[in-house]
Amino acid sequence: MRDVEAGEPSDADVDTIGVHCRLTELLEERGLAVTELSALVGVSPVNLSVLKNDRAKAIRFSTLVAICDVLECEIGDLLVLRRD
């Protein structure tokens, strides 16, 4: 088990944060694949997959803006609160 710095959520807490990334839906609507978005944004496909699968713990604002620019969407279209 890895150590977690104070204030950083553990792996168990990530699912309870309540933020959902709609990257899958937005890519489907635009007919893009993760690999294509990766090339356009300059982020590895692995990192985009982590984001897409709601496993990301953080995202740089510059990455967020780049994704939204390419997908022609707003931040609120990409990231939404999960209301379970």
C-alpha positions in Angstrom: 0.0 0.0 0.0 1.4 3.4 -0.9 1.6 6.3 1.5 -0.8 9.2 0.9 0.2 12.8 1.7 -2.0 14.7 4.0 -4.9 16.3 2.2 -4.6 14.1 -0.9 -7.5 11.6 -1.4 -6.6 7.9 -1.2 -7.6 5.6 -4.0 -10.7 4.6 -2.0 -11.8 8.2 -1.7 -11.5 9.0 -5.5 -14.9 7.3 -6.2 -16.6 9.3 -3.5 -15.4 12.7 -4.7 -18.4 13.0 -7.1 -16.8 14.4 -10.2 -17.6 12.6 -13.5 -15.7 13.2 -16.7 -17.9 13.1 -19.8 -15.0 12.6 -22.2 -16.4 9.4 -23.6 -19.7 11.0 -24.5 -18.0 14.1 -26.0 -15.6 12.0 -28.1 -18.5 9.9 -29.4 -20.5 13.0 -30.3 -17.6 14.4 -32.3 -16.4 11.1 -33.9 -13.0 11.3 -32.3 -10.8 8.6 -30.7 -8.7 9.1 -27.6 -5.6 8.7 -29.8 -6.7 11.6 -32.0 -7.5 13.8 -29.1 -4.1 12.9 -27.6 -2.3 14.1 -30.7 -4.4 17.3 -30.9 -4.0 18.2 -27.2 -0.5 17.0 -26.5 -1.5 14.7 -23.6 -0.7 11.0 -23.6 -3.5 8.5 -24.4 -2.9 6.9 -21.1 -3.5 10.1 -19.2 -6.6 10.8 -21.2 -7.8 7.3 -20.4 -7.3 7.9 -16.7 -9.4 11.1 -17.0 -12.0 9.4 -19.2 -12.5 6.5 -16.7 -12.9 8.9 -13.7 -9.6 7.8 -12.2 -7.9 11.2 -12.3 -7.1 12.8 -9.0 -6.2 16.2 -10.6 -6.0 17.9 -14.0 -3.9 20.9 -15.0 -5.9 24.0 -16.1 -3.9 24.2 -19.3 -4.8 20.6 -20.1 -8.5 21.2 -19.3 -8.5 24.3 -21.5 -6.7 22.5 -24.4 -9.3 19.6 -24.3 -12.2 22.0 -24.2 -10.7 24.0 -27.1 -10.3 20.9 -29.3 -13.8 19.6 -28.4 -15.3 23.0 -28.7 -17.0 22.7 -25.3 -17.1 24.4 -21.9 -15.5 23.0 -18.8 -19.0 22.2 -17.4 -19.7 20.1 -20.5 -16.6 18.0 -19.7 -16.7 17.8 -15.9 -20.0 17.4 -14.0 -20.9 16.6 -10.4 -22.1 13.0 -9.9 -25.3 13.1 -7.9 -25.8 9.6 -6.6 
